[in-house]
Amino acid sequence: MPEHPTLAKEKKVMETQTITFVKAERKRSKLRLALAGVSGSGKTMSALKVANGINQKIVGKIAVIDTERGSASLYDNVCEFDTLSLEPPYTPERYIQAIKVAEMAGYSILIIDSLTHEWNGSGGILESNEILSKTKFKGNGWAAWSESTPRHMALINAILQSSMHVIVTMRSKSSYVESERNGKKSIVKQGTEPQQRDGMEFEFTTFLEIAKDGHYAMVDNGKDRTQLFTEPMVLSEKTGEMLIEWLLSGKKSDAEIEMEKRAELRIELSKVLKEMGGTEEWVIGQFGDLVQMSLKKMESIIKQLKEMKEKRDKEKKDAEAEKGKAADENKTPAPAVEGAVKDAEIITEVA
């Protein structure tokens, strides 16, 4: 009996892939911090202070996506930051677009204040799912989530995969449970929960609830992978410094090592080209984007240019020596070799 195609395919994959266990090591990472609290608990102020503390160490730029009608700008005395006022509709796609704009602009830290609007704001997931349910899915709300959930998860992935440190705020609401005592049922207030999809707190490195009284932040029912928040604390710049130290204490990832090596090679390449009178634009024109170029190829180009420079320096030195000798012997001197190398000449010798 012939083997089932799916099983045959899986078997082939298993035969070609190497499955290996490696020692667990915490890698350096970007901050994914969520702050939840009721109105007046200090979420925006706390987010800005933590971001400022991080920025004291990395010296970057802070951006704020503001859905709270410009409330973040009221705290411009806390630190220097740029803001983008996001208006309705609060679709996941608009949040994602704003995140990408911040990344392209080179910001190091992004605050999303608040993420709640993507869930229950005008044009948010709950509203759009309700419309889908009544139209396309003829009242079947569960079926409508088959389209709404992927849109919501696309935003979560944009946050988790961002090249920036990301801090988000969420509004909290009171949580109630049904309780029975002496045969009587009643509704009892259990605490608060974020106004976002259930389980959202587990998407972040750290999820903190901020109390309105005293503005103390605590893990409570949330999550803290850093293990730094063992006791309630008022968030400040010191918190940001503490977090960035923890994030940077992990082992460098392969991507970070490659990025640092690429930066070193770019500096070395620029130095060699400057000495030779060439330009980085020529290298890009001849060999392609330096960001995409392999490190091995960059090293090869630098090596060739250095060898060319040594050759030209030697020729110049020999010509000058010949010129001095000719002057002594009252002979016609040999033509001088120019020290600067034009792009066209480099192309001839390296290409």
Secondary structure by P-SEA (a helix, b strand, c coil): ccccaaaaaaaaaaaabbbbbccccccbbbbbbbbbbcccccaaaaaaaaaaaaaaacbbbbbbbcccccccccccccccbbbbbbcccccaaaaaaaaaaaaaacccbbbcccccccccccccaaaaaaaaaacccccccccccaaaaaaaaaaaaaaaacccbbbbbbbbbbbbbbbbcccbbbbbbccccccccccccccccbbbbbbcccccccccccccccccccccccccaaaaaaaaaaaacccccaaaaaaaaaaaaaaaaaaaaaaacccaaaaaacccccccccaaaaaaaaaaaaaaaaaaaaaaaaaaaaaaaaaaacccccbbbbccccaaaaaaccc
